[in-house]
Amino acid sequence: MISKPKFFYIVVVFLLLSIITGCPAAKNKKEKSSSPSHHTLVQDNHDHFNNSNEEVLLKKMDVPRQLPEAKVLRVATFNCEWLFDNDPSDQEGVPPQIKALFPKTRKEYIAKLHRVAAVLIGIRAHVYALQEIEDADVLQDLAQILEYNLKRKYEVCFKPGGDRYTRQNVGILSAYPVLDVRRFKFQRGSRVTKHLSVTIEVMGEKVQIITLHLKAGSHERNFEKRAMQAKAIHAQIQRYVSSRNIIVMGDLNTHIKFKPKRKKKKRSKSKKKKNSPRKDADYYLTGKHTRRKKDDLIDINQKLERAERITHGERGQYDRILLSPPIFEDDPNKKDLYFIQAGRWKVDPKTSDHHALWAEFDYR
């Protein structure tokens, strides 16, 4: 039988040991409550990281500057400037100088996604035409962010192009029902690697939206390639321009100062004829090279202030939105879609080296 003093001392020693080593039950409870939840995607602004120390995909974006909600249809075009993920498994064969432009970590990729998404959320468009994106996975990530913030579901429209050097593609996100997604077939030598045609339905009307990213560069062969690409796209739609709702938008790489090939000067007594200014891609894409005016597209740049037309650098009118007459004009004899306004959305250079363009349409 243990005496009372001894029993008291044993209890005290046991309590001291419990305090020093920690109660197993309490310890397990503490560990369980502090363990992070797995696959956390949605968090508040003040909680930026999930259990793997990577920035979360879905969060409420703080975008103080936003356009008012469009009543019927707003479209936008934006060159995202190398919107690629950090997954190297689908980037084999990419030149090192190109791969150096890709994000190295998922955190970098998500940060880029959020910057691009902030631009799109600010514009609040129903349809986005995006250039310099990697693939459908990137578009799907963007669509999720937009849906979470704008409370509007976007359908991803994508078909891979054939740019094996940069691996850049174009894609479209649409909040309206998508009826058709396709790429055009071209004759040999006139291929446009980065383009996509999507048909959507708005207020019972079909609208064909074409996005494209034409050849860059100011040297003669690039200039000629770009003009050829513009002609090839116009040839696909010229029969329908006067009768269908068509929107062509994207990065045309236009208004780049032309640099002709250097040729040796030949001595001649005859007066030299001055060369006419070289026509750029916008000239051919709008159909001004054909004899018929019925197949001409309307450049909404003519509706913008001169400064608002600049979307790259100090003078580059690279990005355009072109409209067919049926969707540009309001037909007084029937209810239809028609153009009402457009604008440029200034973008921070940390996000992209391009500004975005948008156009708005009403229905009556």
PAZARO-839186 format. One record per residue (C-alpha): x, y, z; residue number from 0; chain; residue in one letter. Coordinates in nm, 3 decimals, m for minus. Layout:
! PAZARO-839186
        x        y        z   nr  kette  rest
        X        Y        Z  NUM      A     A
...
END
This chain:
! PAZARO-839186
        x        y        z   nr  kette  rest
    0.000    0.000    0.000    0      A     M
    0.140    0.342   m0.103    1      A     I
    0.141    0.611    0.161    2      A     S
   m0.028    0.946    0.088    3      A     K
    0.299    1.149    0.069    4      A     P
    0.451    0.904   m0.179    5      A     K
    0.133    0.902   m0.390    6      A     F
    0.132    1.282   m0.395    7      A     F
    0.493    1.293   m0.516    8      A     Y
    0.423    1.035   m0.789    9      A     I
    0.129    1.241   m0.920   10      A     V
    0.338    1.560   m0.925   11      A     V
    0.623    1.388   m1.115   12      A     V
    0.375    1.246   m1.368   13      A     F
    0.221    1.589   m1.430   14      A     L
    0.563    1.747   m1.476   15      A     L
    0.665    1.481   m1.728   16      A     L
    0.337    1.533   m1.918   17      A     S
    0.400    1.908   m1.942   18      A     I
    0.760    1.859   m2.061   19      A     I
    0.690    1.589   m2.321   20      A     T
    0.341    1.713   m2.421   21      A     G
    0.014    1.531   m2.395   22      A     C
   m0.019    1.294   m2.696   23      A     P
   m0.389    1.361   m2.738   24      A     A
   m0.347    1.739   m2.726   25      A     A
   m0.046    1.719   m2.956   26      A     K
   m0.237    1.515   m3.216   27      A     N
   m0.531    1.755   m3.200   28      A     K
   m0.302    2.053   m3.252   29      A     K
   m0.129    1.891   m3.550   30      A     E
   m0.461    1.797   m3.709   31      A     K
   m0.606    2.146   m3.676   32      A     S
   m0.296    2.312   m3.822   33      A     S
   m0.260    2.085   m4.125   34      A     S
   m0.353    2.263   m4.453   35      A     P
   m0.640    2.142   m4.668   36      A     S
   m0.532    1.973   m4.992   37      A     H
   m0.595    2.111   m5.342   38      A     H
   m0.717    2.449   m5.213   39      A     T
   m0.805    2.665   m5.515   40      A     L
   m1.033    2.938   m5.379   41      A     V
   m0.901    3.173   m5.111   42      A     Q
   m0.935    3.536   m5.008   43      A     D
   m0.702    3.816   m5.119   44      A     N
   m0.508    3.808   m4.792   45      A     H
   m0.438    3.432   m4.824   46      A     D
   m0.209    3.402   m5.124   47      A     H
   m0.058    3.056   m5.096   48      A     F
   m0.180    2.699   m5.081   49      A     N
   m0.026    2.397   m4.914   50      A     N
    0.260    2.375   m5.166   51      A     S
    0.358    2.741   m5.128   52      A     N
    0.225    2.826   m5.474   53      A     E
   m0.008    3.116   m5.545   54      A     E
   m0.368    3.003   m5.574   55      A     V
   m0.543    3.005   m5.909   56      A     L
   m0.884    3.138   m5.808   57      A     L
   m0.918    3.446   m5.593   58      A     K
   m1.116    3.766   m5.587   59      A     K
   m0.926    4.010   m5.809   60      A     M
   m0.900    4.370   m5.701   61      A     D
   m0.966    4.554   m6.030   62      A     V
   m1.083    4.906   m5.941   63      A     P
   m1.091    5.030   m6.303   64      A     R
   m1.365    4.851   m6.501   65      A     Q
   m1.586    4.929   m6.798   66      A     L
   m1.961    4.932   m6.726   67      A     P
   m2.146    4.614   m6.812   68      A     E
   m2.236    4.591   m7.182   69      A     A
   m2.605    4.539   m7.256   70      A     K
   m2.567    4.295   m7.546   71      A     V
   m2.216    4.224   m7.678   72      A     L
   m1.865    4.345   m7.612   73      A     R
   m1.560    4.187   m7.777   74      A     V
   m1.192    4.246   m7.708   75      A     A
   m0.855    4.152   m7.851   76      A     T
   m0.538    4.129   m7.646   77      A     F
   m0.184    4.006   m7.712   78      A     N
   m0.094    3.851   m7.376   79      A     C
    0.284    3.843   m7.451   80      A     E
    0.407    3.490   m7.382   81      A     W
    0.127    3.351   m7.167   82      A     L
    0.282    3.007   m7.113   83      A     F
    0.277    2.776   m6.814   84      A     D
    0.582    2.629   m6.640   85      A     N
    0.526    2.269   m6.753   86      A     D
    0.834    2.166   m6.959   87      A     P
    0.686    1.834   m7.076   88      A     S
    0.514    1.994   m7.377   89      A     D
    0.795    2.237   m7.457   90      A     Q
    1.048    1.994   m7.602   91      A     E
    1.234    2.123   m7.905   92      A     G
    1.174    2.488   m7.821   93      A     V
    1.492    2.694   m7.877   94      A     P
    1.666    2.798   m7.552   95      A     P
    1.625    3.170   m7.628   96      A     Q
    1.249    3.119   m7.657   97      A     I
    1.222    2.889   m7.355   98      A     K
    1.396    3.157   m7.147   99      A     A
    1.078    3.367   m7.183  100      A     L
    0.860    3.102   m7.018  101      A     F
    0.785    3.108   m6.643  102      A     P
    1.019    2.889   m6.439  103      A     K
    0.781    2.812   m6.154  104      A     T
    0.408    2.771   m6.107  105      A     R
    0.410    3.077   m5.886  106      A     K
    0.545    3.286   m6.177  107      A     E
    0.286    3.137   m6.411  108      A     Y
   m0.007    3.209   m6.177  109      A     I
    0.119    3.564   m6.123  110      A     A
    0.122    3.619   m6.501  111      A     K
   m0.226    3.468   m6.530  112      A     L
   m0.361    3.706   m6.268  113      A     H
   m0.210    4.010   m6.442  114      A     R
   m0.366    3.910   m6.774  115      A     V
   m0.697    3.825   m6.604  116      A     A
   m0.706    4.170   m6.442  117      A     A
   m0.698    4.326   m6.790  118      A     V
   m0.981    4.104   m6.912  119      A     L
   m1.190    4.160   m6.600  120      A     I
   m1.150    4.536   m6.644  121      A     G
   m1.283    4.520   m7.000  122      A     I
   m1.573    4.291   m6.903  123      A     R
   m1.614    4.151   m7.254  124      A     A
   m1.835    3.863   m7.362  125      A     H
   m1.577    3.744   m7.614  126      A     V
   m1.198    3.766   m7.583  127      A     Y
   m0.960    3.702   m7.874  128      A     A
   m0.618    3.627   m7.727  129      A     L
   m0.277    3.598   m7.890  130      A     Q
    0.059    3.460   m7.771  131      A     E
   m0.099    3.193   m7.555  132      A     I
    0.038    2.841   m7.521  133      A     E
   m0.257    2.603   m7.530  134      A     D
   m0.609    2.516   m7.417  135      A     A
   m0.493    2.451   m7.060  136      A     D
   m0.382    2.811   m7.021  137      A     V
   m0.713    2.932   m7.167  138      A     L
   m0.903    2.706   m6.928  139      A     Q
   m0.719    2.857   m6.631  140      A     D
   m0.809    3.205   m6.753  141      A     L
   m1.172    3.104   m6.806  142      A     A
   m1.195    2.979   m6.447  143      A     Q
   m1.059    3.307   m6.310  144      A     I
   m1.302    3.509   m6.523  145      A     L
   m1.598    3.294   m6.422  146      A     E
   m1.506    3.328   m6.054  147      A     Y
   m1.479    3.707   m6.075  148      A     N
   m1.735    3.805   m6.339  149      A     L
   m1.989    3.532   m6.253  150      A     K
   m2.007    3.444   m6.622  151      A     R
   m1.907    3.111   m6.775  152      A     K
   m1.668    3.120   m7.072  153      A     Y
   m1.627    2.846   m7.330  154      A     E
   m1.270    2.775   m7.439  155      A     V
   m1.218    2.775   m7.817  156      A     C
   m0.881    2.645   m7.931  157      A     F
   m0.713    2.451   m8.209  158      A     K
   m0.333    2.424   m8.216  159      A     P
   m0.150    2.610   m8.492  160      A     G
    0.174    2.522   m8.662  161      A     G
    0.432    2.761   m8.519  162      A     D
    0.705    2.515   m8.423  163      A     R
    0.957    2.785   m8.338  164      A     Y
    0.773    2.995   m8.077  165      A     T
    0.490    2.747   m7.999  166      A     R
    0.261    3.050   m7.975  167      A     Q
   m0.108    3.004   m8.047  168      A     N
   m0.429    3.206   m8.051  169      A     V
   m0.757    3.130   m7.880  170      A     G
   m1.101    3.265   m7.800  171      A     I
   m1.308    3.271   m7.482  172      A     L
   m1.682    3.315   m7.537  173      A     S
   m1.965    3.372   m7.291  174      A     A
   m2.215    3.323   m7.577  175      A     Y
   m2.302    2.979   m7.719  176      A     P
   m2.038    2.851   m7.961  177      A     V
   m2.171    2.690   m8.279  178      A     L
   m1.849    2.618   m8.466  179      A     D
   m1.472    2.621   m8.411  180      A     V
   m1.235    2.568   m8.703  181      A     R
   m0.918    2.663   m8.884  182      A     R
   m0.909    2.756   m9.251  183      A     F
   m0.737    2.552   m9.518  184      A     K
   m0.488    2.747   m9.727  185      A     F
   m0.304    2.691  m10.049  186      A     Q
    0.063    2.605  m10.021  187      A     R
    0.275    2.911   m9.948  188      A     G
   m0.005    3.119   m9.799  189      A     S
   m0.050    2.944   m9.465  190      A     R
   m0.149    3.146   m9.157  191      A     V
   m0.018    2.940   m8.868  192      A     T
   m0.183    3.145   m8.592  193      A     K
   m0.553    3.194   m8.660  194      A     H
   m0.890    3.062   m8.543  195      A     L
   m1.249    3.104   m8.664  196      A     S
   m1.537    3.073   m8.418  197      A     V
   m1.909    3.117   m8.482  198      A     T
   m2.125    3.222   m8.187  199      A     I
   m2.493    3.300   m8.145  200      A     E
   m2.600    3.639   m8.007  201      A     V
   m2.969    3.737   m7.980  202      A     M
   m3.055    3.469   m8.234  203      A     G
   m2.796    3.596   m8.486  204      A     E
   m2.480    3.418   m8.595  205      A     K
   m2.153    3.608   m8.555  206      A     V
   m1.829    3.478   m8.704  207      A     Q
   m1.524    3.586   m8.506  208      A     I
   m1.176    3.538   m8.648  209      A     I
   m0.864    3.598   m8.445  210      A     T
   m0.515    3.597   m8.592  211      A     L
   m0.154    3.683   m8.526  212      A     H
    0.032    3.775   m8.843  213      A     L
    0.404    3.759   m8.921  214      A     K
    0.614    4.015   m8.734  215      A     A
    0.919    4.204   m8.857  216      A     G
    1.008    4.492   m9.083  217      A     S
    1.238    4.322   m9.334  218      A     H
    1.109    4.271   m9.686  219      A     E
    1.045    3.897   m9.666  220      A     R
    0.849    3.942   m9.340  221      A     N
    0.655    4.230   m9.493  222      A     F
    0.565    4.018   m9.795  223      A     E
    0.475    3.718   m9.579  224      A     K
    0.245    3.932   m9.366  225      A     R
    0.071    4.077   m9.672  226      A     A
    0.027    3.727   m9.815  227      A     M
   m0.126    3.605   m9.488  228      A     Q
   m0.370    3.898   m9.482  229      A     A
   m0.476    3.827   m9.841  230      A     K
   m0.526    3.459   m9.757  231      A     A
   m0.755    3.535   m9.462  232      A     I
   m0.956    3.788   m9.663  233      A     H
   m0.998    3.537   m9.946  234      A     A
   m1.168    3.300   m9.700  235      A     Q
   m1.443    3.548   m9.615  236      A     I
   m1.472    3.792   m9.907  237      A     Q
   m1.783    3.621  m10.050  238      A     R
   m1.967    3.666   m9.719  239      A     Y
   m1.851    4.009   m9.602  240      A     V
   m2.157    4.189   m9.740  241      A     S
   m2.412    3.945   m9.596  242      A     S
   m2.277    3.809   m9.265  243      A     R
   m2.183    3.937   m8.921  244      A     N
   m1.804    3.904   m8.924  245      A     I
   m1.551    4.035   m8.673  246      A     I
   m1.179    3.997   m8.745  247      A     V
   m0.949    4.092   m8.460  248      A     M
   m0.597    4.028   m8.346  249      A     G
   m0.235    4.130   m8.378  250      A     D
   m0.170    4.228   m8.739  251      A     L
    0.183    4.361   m8.670  252      A     N
    0.097    4.653   m8.897  253      A     T
    0.254    4.996   m8.942  254      A     H
    0.607    4.872   m8.893  255      A     I
    0.858    5.081   m9.086  256      A     K
    0.946    4.890   m9.401  257      A     F
    1.313    4.801   m9.454  258      A     K
    1.377    4.700   m9.817  259      A     P
    1.668    4.482   m9.922  260      A     K
    1.983    4.677   m9.996  261      A     R
    2.075    4.674  m10.363  262      A     K
    2.381    4.805  m10.537  263      A     K
    2.324    5.140  m10.697  264      A     K
    2.338    5.140  m11.076  265      A     K
    2.450    5.444  m11.266  266      A     R
    2.179    5.569  m11.496  267      A     S
    2.111    5.898  m11.667  268      A     K
    1.736    5.840  m11.666  269      A     S
    1.531    5.976  m11.379  270      A     K
    1.441    5.720  m11.117  271      A     K
    1.078    5.662  m11.040  272      A     K
    0.988    5.690  m10.677  273      A     K
    0.853    5.369  m10.529  274      A     N
    0.499    5.388  m10.397  275      A     S
    0.458    5.327  m10.022  276      A     P
    0.448    4.958   m9.937  277      A     R
    0.101    4.842   m9.836  278      A     K
    0.084    4.666   m9.501  279      A     D
   m0.140    4.381   m9.383  280      A     A
   m0.434    4.600   m9.281  281      A     D
   m0.468    4.719   m9.643  282      A     Y
   m0.515    4.363   m9.767  283      A     Y
   m0.714    4.229   m9.473  284      A     L
   m0.976    4.502   m9.514  285      A     T
   m1.009    4.409   m9.884  286      A     G
   m0.883    4.733  m10.036  287      A     K
   m0.671    4.539  m10.285  288      A     H
   m0.980    4.403  m10.464  289      A     T
   m1.193    4.590  m10.717  290      A     R
   m1.516    4.535  m10.525  291      A     R
   m1.613    4.752  m10.232  292      A     K
   m1.871    4.497  m10.121  293      A     K
   m1.598    4.279   m9.972  294      A     D
   m1.436    4.559   m9.769  295      A     D
   m1.413    4.529   m9.391  296      A     L
   m1.439    4.839   m9.173  297      A     I
   m1.148    4.921   m8.942  298      A     D
   m1.277    5.058   m8.611  299      A     I
   m0.951    5.253   m8.578  300      A     N
   m1.128    5.519   m8.782  301      A     Q
   m1.366    5.560   m8.487  302      A     K
   m1.083    5.612   m8.236  303      A     L
   m0.876    5.917   m8.155  304      A     E
   m0.530    5.903   m8.312  305      A     R
   m0.357    5.835   m7.979  306      A     A
   m0.607    5.559   m7.898  307      A     E
   m0.504    5.367   m8.210  308      A     R
   m0.155    5.299   m8.076  309      A     I
   m0.138    4.955   m7.916  310      A     T
    0.237    4.886   m7.925  311      A     H
    0.526    5.118   m7.851  312      A     G
    0.499    5.482   m7.952  313      A     E
    0.348    5.442   m8.301  314      A     R
    0.253    5.080   m8.361  315      A     G
   m0.108    5.024   m8.467  316      A     Q
   m0.049    4.651   m8.442  317      A     Y
   m0.382    4.540   m8.302  318      A     D
   m0.708    4.584   m8.493  319      A     R
   m1.078    4.508   m8.486  320      A     I
   m1.235    4.487   m8.833  321      A     L
   m1.609    4.459   m8.898  322      A     L
   m1.827    4.354   m9.188  323      A     S
   m2.095    4.610   m9.290  324      A     P
   m2.391    4.403   m9.156  325      A     P
   m2.262    4.415   m8.797  326      A     I
   m2.123    4.767   m8.826  327      A     F
   m2.441    4.934   m8.952  328      A     E
   m2.788    4.945   m8.799  329      A     D
   m3.045    4.819   m9.048  330      A     D
   m3.363    5.030   m8.995  331      A     P
   m3.579    4.764   m9.157  332      A     N
   m3.513    4.484   m8.909  333      A     K
   m3.380    4.399   m8.566  334      A     K
   m3.008    4.339   m8.582  335      A     D
   m2.671    4.374   m8.411  336      A     L
   m2.484    4.697   m8.479  337      A     Y
   m2.167    4.873   m8.364  338      A     F
   m2.201    5.151   m8.106  339      A     I
   m1.856    5.226   m7.962  340      A     Q
   m1.496    5.111   m7.921  341      A     A
   m1.187    5.195   m7.723  342      A     G
   m0.835    5.110   m7.616  343      A     R
   m0.759    4.960   m7.276  344      A     W
   m0.416    5.067   m7.152  345      A     K
   m0.207    4.784   m7.011  346      A     V
    0.085    4.797   m6.770  347      A     D
    0.410    4.696   m6.949  348      A     P
    0.471    4.442   m6.672  349      A     K
    0.170    4.252   m6.806  350      A     T
    0.220    4.288   m7.183  351      A     S
    0.392    4.505   m7.443  352      A     D
    0.051    4.551   m7.610  353      A     H
   m0.258    4.745   m7.514  354      A     H
   m0.600    4.586   m7.565  355      A     A
   m0.882    4.697   m7.795  356      A     L
   m1.254    4.649   m7.741  357      A     W
   m1.574    4.707   m7.939  358      A     A
   m1.935    4.713   m7.823  359      A     E
   m2.257    4.625   m8.005  360      A     F
   m2.626    4.672   m7.938  361      A     D
   m2.935    4.499   m8.073  362      A     Y
   m3.258    4.660   m8.187  363      A     R
END
